[in-house]
Amino acid sequence: MTQEQWGVLQDRLCKTIGENNYRTWIKPLRFEGTENGVAIVAAPTTFMGNYVSQTFGDVMLSQMNAVGSDVRRIHFRVMPSANSPTRPSLPTESEKPAGQDAMTQPNTSDLLPGAPLDRRFTFETFVVGKPNELAHAAARRVAEGGPVTFNPLFLYGGVGLGKTHLMHAIAWELRARNPELNVLYLSAEQFMYRFVQALRDRRMMDFKSIFRSVDVLMVDDVQFIAGKDSTQEEFFHTFNALVDQNKQIIISADRAPDEIKDLENRIRSRLQSGLVVDLHPTDYELRLGILQNKVDAQRVHYPDVTLENGVLEFLAHRISTNVRVLEGALTRLFAFASLVGRKVGLDLTQECLADVLRASERKVSIDEIQRKVAEHYNIRLADMIGPKRTRAFARPRQVAMYLCKQLTSRSLPEIGKRFGGRDHTTVMHGVRRIEELSRQDGQMAEDLELLRRALEA
Ligand SMILES: Nc1ncnc2c1ncn2[C@@H]1O[C@H](COP(=O)(O)OP(=O)(O)OP(=O)(O)O)[C@@H](O)[C@H]1O
């Protein structure tokens, strides 16, 4: 490839990846020549070379071919500094696969900023139901781009309820709407890892400039940095720098900001300063919806498998832990049915998923629920079960009834009996009331979530 072709290539890249990306990542590169079909491109830092290699390597290679060169691979290296003028030797053909190389400087590291996005995690594949509709709506709003309205968007919820899925969906959508946007997604653990690496390699300036030059920063599982003082400190500064520039930040965690222990107060309050929304535990309808959706994907892999009526309903009823388990169960079921050449009916389901079904059996007792709820609302157990109807006792009683219905396999009459011999219609009324309140009243939803977690722990 010639310098002239490199010039044409730069113009093309600018159009393909957008002006912003071009200016930040491509312009500072220097084309140094071609050796045996390998284009040698120098980057100012290892960090930058690695990032370009990973993010734009493929598109660069295809554009090199499009401008008429016969380059088979790109080799990135660091621009020689004044005191180290020698150029590192090229790797031999057998050392490297086709395509672009990673940097070959001794400091080569995995300081690459972003984590890959899962192709399957888009808005199209995200099933919306009551428990996640608010989080979904907020995610959609952010994904539309436009002026930053709430910053940060803080998504939280229990394990496997779709936080990562929603974050990836936002990233995909933002990128589709505006390919120029520099969207960076990574887990808090990766943030810490990269920070520590940058400190060790004395590349904090690189680290800061990368993280401060993004348009949208997404950090998954932020609870991970709790108790890690210097990472928190750096996170705080990155956060502030981006908010000051009006750049969107999206954070996820397994609990609300004020429930994350060992988090500095200034970070906690920063995290609370935008919109905090939670993904509630799934309900039966949502689980069924998700299963119906996932069945289509299974059918593609196992077109020979027949699914009988009632199986999805059974699974949605029996596996209420989290969506990941639900998905895993379905995959296993289809694979098993295909292997043994049987239809997926209730018999096969129980046989194939015996362990999963056993593990998700609810083991919480009515006693435990009553005790926990009484403790939570600071009332006596006797008052929870007794006849008094004042609100201070009636509401916790209804909460406990609701949790008994949700977390045990007891029938309404059985539950009524354990609440001072009340009628099953009283229990039903209580359960409905709490369902209603959990939708309208954030505090109630939070109380329920806390209690549920405490009971299932
Ligand atoms: N509403 C939904 N619609 C479709 N799939 C979903 C939904 N919620 C969760 N899933 C699926 O469940 C699996 C787990 O979701 P995800 O990884 O997003 O959970 P998470 O909340 O990030 O969990 P963790 O706390 O373990 O990180 C994924 O395969 C995801 O696609």
The ligand as a MOL file (V3000), in Angstrom:
LIG
                    3D

  0  0  0     0  0            999 V3000
M  V30 BEGIN CTAB
M  V30 COUNTS 31 33 0 0 0
M  V30 BEGIN ATOM
M  V30 1 N -37.4420 -9.1860 29.7170 0
M  V30 2 C -36.6200 -10.0450 29.1200 0
M  V30 3 N -36.8620 -10.4460 27.8600 0
M  V30 4 C -36.0470 -11.3260 27.2380 0
M  V30 5 N -34.9610 -11.8750 27.8080 0
M  V30 6 C -34.6610 -11.5030 29.0630 0
M  V30 7 C -35.4650 -10.5790 29.7880 0
M  V30 8 N -34.9420 -10.4180 31.0100 0
M  V30 9 C -33.8540 -11.1900 31.0560 0
M  V30 10 N -33.6730 -11.8470 29.8900 0
M  V30 11 C -32.6130 -12.8030 29.5430 0
M  V30 12 O -32.1350 -13.3890 30.7460 0
M  V30 13 C -30.7400 -13.5590 30.7260 0
M  V30 14 C -30.1410 -12.8280 31.9050 0
M  V30 15 O -30.2930 -11.4400 31.7050 0
M  V30 16 P -29.1380 -10.3740 32.0450 0
M  V30 17 O -27.7920 -10.9950 31.8190 0
M  V30 18 O -29.4520 -9.1160 31.3560 0
M  V30 19 O -29.3840 -10.2460 33.6040 0
M  V30 20 P -28.7260 -9.2830 34.6610 0
M  V30 21 O -29.8470 -8.5960 35.3290 0
M  V30 22 O -27.6810 -8.4500 34.0300 0
M  V30 23 O -28.0900 -10.3470 35.6420 0
M  V30 24 P -26.7590 -10.3050 36.5410 0
M  V30 25 O -27.1430 -9.6020 37.7830 0
M  V30 26 O -26.4880 -11.7510 36.7570 0
M  V30 27 O -25.6950 -9.6060 35.7690 0
M  V30 28 C -30.2670 -13.0170 29.3900 0
M  V30 29 O -30.1050 -14.0770 28.4920 0
M  V30 30 C -31.3990 -12.1190 28.9390 0
M  V30 31 O -31.5160 -12.0610 27.5320 0
M  V30 END ATOM
M  V30 BEGIN BOND
M  V30 1 1 1 2
M  V30 2 1 2 3
M  V30 3 2 2 7
M  V30 4 2 3 4
M  V30 5 1 4 5
M  V30 6 2 5 6
M  V30 7 1 6 7
M  V30 8 1 6 10
M  V30 9 1 7 8
M  V30 10 2 8 9
M  V30 11 1 9 10
M  V30 12 1 10 11
M  V30 13 1 11 12
M  V30 14 1 11 30
M  V30 15 1 12 13
M  V30 16 1 13 14
M  V30 17 1 13 28
M  V30 18 1 14 15
M  V30 19 1 15 16
M  V30 20 2 16 17
M  V30 21 1 16 18
M  V30 22 1 16 19
M  V30 23 1 19 20
M  V30 24 2 20 21
M  V30 25 1 20 22
M  V30 26 1 20 23
M  V30 27 1 23 24
M  V30 28 2 24 25
M  V30 29 1 24 26
M  V30 30 1 24 27
M  V30 31 1 28 29
M  V30 32 1 28 30
M  V30 33 1 30 31
M  V30 END BOND
M  V30 END CTAB
M  END
